Amino acid sequence: MNKRLSALYDKIPPGVGVIDVGTDHGYLPAALAASGYPGRIFASDIRIEPLHAAERTAARAGVSERIEFLLCDGLALCPPDAVDTIVIAGMGGDTIVKILDEAEFCMDSRYLLILQPMTKPEVLRYWLAYNEFEILSESLVQETGGLYQILTARFGGNTKLCDAELFVGKASLTENLDLYRLALEQLEARLFKALGGMQGREDFSPRLRLYREVEKQVKELRKSV
Ligand SMILES: C[S@@+](CC[C@H](N)C(=O)[O-])C[C@H]1O[C@@H](n2cnc3c(N)ncnc32)[C@H](O)[C@@H]1O
């Protein structure tokens, strides 16, 4: 497993059961099964080819009997009582939101959510905060290909985030502040570029105002961490 998958793996506590939604290659469930995870292990994917790849990974690791494979959209076939940890990684923040939004059973403090958005983390954090999830931790992993954000959350809390924190998370919850500073630097550069492209475009004015505000907040955050 690469650093990103290892970081996800490290966050999974022993428990009743875990589901890896959008498993693709199936490395995460295979590693859990091989390491003696005590509960049930589910691997799901919306497409059959990735699910077959996950089955081959499990067979190579000699753990096929330990993993239950589900062909479904999001959490549609996940038995709610059989899991207490839900991993959704390697997808856009908007896709993760859609999956959670369609699985009302997740709105229960029994479930630990381990989420890793590839894009639009602000959409995911906004949805979590709006739906009364508490964001418990934030981690950043740097690997060839970029900086990856991993967050854990549980229903029943009160997460307050400013606009800039929707993009990068809260410093106080973040494990590695060096990488947090790098994430802020990258966000500021992205906003600078986006703002440059919007100059003089009246049709962009609401977004222009928002990005200017986020840029201001990012500068403040950079001073404070
Ligand atoms: C880029 S892979 C990520 C694989 C793995 N989770 C990881 O983090 O390395 C995304 C996978 O999610 C699956 N996927 C996308 N939308 C999904 C959905 N709504 N429900 C289940 N799986 C989905 C895709 O078929 C693909 O196999």
The ligand as an SDF file (V2000), in Angstrom:
LIG
                    3D

 27 29  0  0  0  0  0  0  0  0999 V2000
  -10.0150    6.2960   -7.7990 C   0  0  0  0  0  0  0  0  0  0  0  0
  -10.7940    4.8690   -7.1770 S   0  0  0  0  0  0  0  0  0  0  0  0
  -10.3410    4.9250   -5.4770 C   0  0  0  0  0  0  0  0  0  0  0  0
   -9.9840    3.5600   -4.9650 C   0  0  0  0  0  0  0  0  0  0  0  0
   -9.6660    3.4830   -3.4810 C   0  0  0  0  0  0  0  0  0  0  0  0
  -10.8160    3.7990   -2.6670 N   0  0  0  0  0  0  0  0  0  0  0  0
   -8.5150    4.3780   -3.1390 C   0  0  0  0  0  0  0  0  0  0  0  0
   -8.7060    5.3420   -2.3780 O   0  0  0  0  0  0  0  0  0  0  0  0
   -7.3990    4.1230   -3.6040 O   0  0  0  0  0  0  0  0  0  0  0  0
  -12.4960    5.3100   -7.1320 C   0  0  0  0  0  0  0  0  0  0  0  0
  -13.4080    4.0690   -7.1150 C   0  0  0  0  0  0  0  0  0  0  0  0
  -14.6910    4.4760   -6.6530 O   0  0  0  0  0  0  0  0  0  0  0  0
  -15.6750    3.8240   -7.4000 C   0  0  0  0  0  0  0  0  0  0  0  0
  -16.9060    4.6220   -7.2800 N   0  0  0  0  0  0  0  0  0  0  0  0
  -17.1760    5.8360   -7.8280 C   0  0  0  0  0  0  0  0  0  0  0  0
  -18.4030    6.2540   -7.4840 N   0  0  0  0  0  0  0  0  0  0  0  0
  -18.9150    5.2950   -6.6560 C   0  0  0  0  0  0  0  0  0  0  0  0
  -20.1580    5.1280   -5.9780 C   0  0  0  0  0  0  0  0  0  0  0  0
  -21.1210    6.0470   -6.0670 N   0  0  0  0  0  0  0  0  0  0  0  0
  -20.3300    4.0170   -5.2420 N   0  0  0  0  0  0  0  0  0  0  0  0
  -19.3730    3.0710   -5.1490 C   0  0  0  0  0  0  0  0  0  0  0  0
  -18.1910    3.1560   -5.7880 N   0  0  0  0  0  0  0  0  0  0  0  0
  -17.9630    4.2500   -6.5280 C   0  0  0  0  0  0  0  0  0  0  0  0
  -15.0870    3.7460   -8.7970 C   0  0  0  0  0  0  0  0  0  0  0  0
  -15.7030    2.7290   -9.5700 O   0  0  0  0  0  0  0  0  0  0  0  0
  -13.6100    3.4510   -8.4750 C   0  0  0  0  0  0  0  0  0  0  0  0
  -13.3600    2.0720   -8.4280 O   0  0  0  0  0  0  0  0  0  0  0  0
  1  2  1  0
  2  3  1  0
  2 10  1  0
  3  4  1  0
  4  5  1  0
  5  6  1  0
  5  7  1  0
  7  8  2  0
  7  9  1  0
 10 11  1  0
 11 12  1  0
 11 26  1  0
 12 13  1  0
 13 14  1  0
 13 24  1  0
 14 15  1  0
 14 23  1  0
 15 16  2  0
 16 17  1  0
 17 18  1  0
 17 23  2  0
 18 19  1  0
 18 20  2  0
 20 21  1  0
 21 22  2  0
 22 23  1  0
 24 25  1  0
 24 26  1  0
 26 27  1  0
M  CHG  2   2   1   9  -1
M  END
$$$$
